[in-house]
Amino acid sequence: MRSLKTLLPCSLLLSLCVARLTTAQSTILLPESELILISDKFKFTEGPAADSNGDVLFTDQPNDQIIKYSFHTDQVSTWLKPAGRSNGLYYASEKSLIACADDQNELWEIDTSSKEHRVITKNFGDRRFSGPNDCWVDQDGSIYFTDPLYRRPYWTQTFADDHPRGVYRVDKEGKVSQVADDLQQPNGIIGNTEKRLLYIADINAGKTFRYRIGEDGTLSEKTLFCE
């Protein structure tokens, strides 16, 4: 389900298309696949993340909630509210959900059993993040996340127009490092653990770039993937 998760649309109407993939197929969806509307009761949906059961969590950011779609029962329910106005989500494990909590410009880890959270990070050095947007967890547990600047009416802090937009990595010990600073507005992010590649969308440039992940977690070999 991880592959399908990365391709679910973050649109106003959240839909789920059930499909099977084989190595012989060149397309993502089978011709007989059916597109099913789950719900249209949300303001702006983001960050779909699927667990091993096929259940999907996604965020309704303006309504400050995380929603759960139960695959086997076809039911939609509120999983967490308030939810730090979370955007992107990613499962670090079945018990650990990483959330880009935009309300206070923080990166969270949510315990999926208790639904309690801890703040992983909220600043880089003396600089406050301007709103973590999307995240991905590598095989060693390190977290990569994008930090663009989308001004929110509920923010109490202010940011200058030239506030840095960047991509960051948090290692297992909690150390934060900046791994990319040459994107106009980094947004979506997803990686390939086996091929050691990281894909980052630069929404203002209208392009997605591919990076090579080094043994130390740094990024190199920036290549245009698509535009």
C-alpha positions in Angstrom: 0.0 0.0 0.0 2.9 2.4 0.4 3.2 2.7 -3.4 -0.5 3.4 -3.8 -0.4 5.9 -1.0 2.1 8.1 -2.7 -0.1 8.4 -5.7 -3.4 9.2 -4.1 -4.6 12.7 -5.1 -4.6 15.5 -2.5 -7.7 17.1 -4.0 -10.9 18.8 -2.6 -12.8 15.5 -3.3 -10.8 12.7 -1.9 -11.1 9.6 -4.0 -9.6 6.2 -3.8 -8.9 4.0 -6.8 -8.3 0.3 -6.0 -5.7 -1.1 -8.4 -3.3 -4.0 -8.6 0.2 -3.7 -10.1 2.3 -6.3 -11.9 5.8 -5.9 -13.3 4.5 -6.5 -16.8 2.1 -3.5 -16.7 3.3 -0.1 -17.9 0.4 1.8 -16.4 -0.6 2.4 -12.8 -4.3 1.5 -13.0 -5.9 -1.4 -14.6 -8.5 -0.6 -17.3 -11.3 -2.2 -15.2 -10.4 -0.2 -12.1 -13.2 1.8 -10.6 -12.9 5.3 -9.2 -14.9 5.6 -6.0 -15.9 8.9 -4.2 -15.3 8.4 -0.5 -16.5 11.8 0.7 -16.8 15.5 -0.3 -17.4 16.9 3.1 -14.0 18.5 3.5 -12.4 21.9 2.8 -8.9 20.9 1.6 -7.5 17.4 1.9 -3.8 16.5 2.1 -1.2 14.0 3.1 -2.7 10.5 2.5 -0.9 7.7 4.4 -1.8 4.0 4.3 -1.1 1.4 6.9 -0.6 -2.4 6.4 -4.3 -3.0 6.6 -5.0 -0.6 3.7 -6.7 2.0 6.0 -5.8 5.5 4.9 -5.3 8.6 7.1 -5.5 12.0 5.5 -5.7 15.6 6.7 -8.4 18.2 6.3 -6.1 21.1 7.1 -8.5 24.0 7.3 -10.8 22.0 9.7 -7.8 21.0 11.8 -8.4 17.2 11.7 -7.0 13.9 10.6 -9.6 11.7 8.9 -9.5 7.9 8.7 -10.8 5.8 5.8 -11.3 2.2 6.8 -10.7 0.1 3.7 -12.6 -3.0 4.7 -15.7 -1.2 6.1 -15.7 1.7 3.6 -16.3 4.1 6.5 -14.9 7.6 7.0 -14.4 8.9 10.5 -12.5 11.6 12.4 -9.3 10.1 13.7 -7.8 13.2 15.5 -9.1 16.7 16.2 -7.5 19.1 16.8 -4.5 17.9 14.9 -2.0 20.8 14.8 -3.5 21.7 11.4 -1.4 18.9 9.9 -0.6 18.7 6.3 1.6 15.8 5.1 1.6 12.5 6.9 3.9 9.4 6.8 4.0 6.2 8.8 7.4 5.7 10.4 5.9 2.4 11.8 2.5 1.0 12.6 2.8 2.8 16.0 4.3 6.0 14.8 2.8 8.6 12.5 4.9 11.6 11.4 2.8 14.8 10.8 3.7 18.2 9.4 1.9 20.3 12.0 1.4 23.7 10.4 -0.4 25.4 13.3 2.8 26.1 15.3 5.2 25.3 12.5 6.3 22.0 14.0 7.1 18.4 13.0 5.2 15.9 15.1 5.4 12.2 15.9 1.9 10.9 16.8 1.5 7.6 18.8 -1.2 5.8 16.8 -2.5 4.0 19.9 -2.8 6.9 22.4 -2.9 9.6 19.7 -0.7 11.7 21.8 2.1 13.6 20.1 5.6 14.9 20.7 7.3 17.7 18.9 10.3 16.4 17.0 11.5 19.8 15.9 10.3 23.3 15.3 13.4 25.2 14.3 16.7 25.0 12.5 19.3 26.6 14.7 17.8 30.0 15.7 15.5 30.0 12.7 11.9 29.0 13.2 10.4 26.8 10.5 7.8 28.5 8.3 5.5 25.5 8.1 6.6 21.9 7.4 4.5 20.7 4.5 5.3 17.1 3.5 7.5 14.4 4.9 9.1 11.0 4.2 10.8 8.5 6.5 14.0 6.7 5.3 14.8 3.0 6.2 17.1 4.1 9.1 14.3 6.2 10.7 15.6 9.6 9.6 12.9 12.0 8.4 13.1 14.3 5.4 10.6 17.1 5.2 9.9 20.2 3.1 9.5 23.7 4.6 8.0 26.2 2.2 6.2 29.4 3.2 2.4 29.5 2.8 1.2 32.3 5.1 -1.7 31.3 7.4 -4.2 33.7 8.9 -4.0 31.9 12.2 -0.3 32.3 12.7 0.8 34.5 15.5 4.4 34.8 14.2 5.5 36.7 11.1 8.0 35.8 8.4 9.8 38.0 6.0 9.3 37.5 2.3 12.9 36.3 2.0 12.5 33.7 4.8 14.5 30.6 3.6 12.5 27.8 1.9 14.3 24.5 2.4 14.4 20.7 2.7 15.6 19.2 6.0 16.6 15.9 7.6 16.1 14.8 11.2 18.3 11.8 12.1 17.5 9.2 14.7 19.2 11.2 17.4 17.1 14.3 16.6 19.8 16.3 14.9 18.4 18.6 12.2 20.3 19.4 9.0 19.4 21.3 5.9 19.8 19.0 2.8 18.6 21.4 0.1 18.3 25.1 -0.2 18.1 25.7 -4.0 14.3 25.2 -4.5 11.8 28.1 -4.9 9.0 26.5 -2.9 9.6 22.8 -2.0 6.4 20.9 -1.5 5.7 17.2 -2.0 8.5 14.7 -1.1 8.9 10.9 -1.5 11.8 8.6 -1.6 12.9 5.2 -2.9 14.8 3.3 -0.1 16.1 0.6 -2.4 17.5 2.8 -5.1 18.5 5.5 -2.6 16.6 8.3 -4.5 14.6 11.2 -3.2 12.0 13.1 -5.3 11.0 16.7 -4.4 8.4 18.9 -6.0 9.2 22.6 -6.5 5.7 23.9 -6.9 6.7 27.5 -7.9 9.1 26.2 -10.5 6.5 23.7 -11.8 9.2 20.9 -11.6 10.0 17.8 -9.7 13.7 17.0 -9.0 15.4 13.8 -8.2 18.3 13.5 -5.7 20.8 10.8 -4.8 20.7 9.9 -1.0 24.2 9.5 0.3 25.3 7.1 3.1 25.4 10.1 5.5 21.9 11.2 4.5 23.0 14.2 2.4 21.6 14.8 -1.1 23.5 15.0 -4.4 23.2 14.7 -8.2 20.1 16.9 -8.5 18.4 16.0 -11.7 15.2 17.2 -13.3 12.7 14.4 -13.1 9.7 16.0 -14.8 8.0 19.4 -15.4 
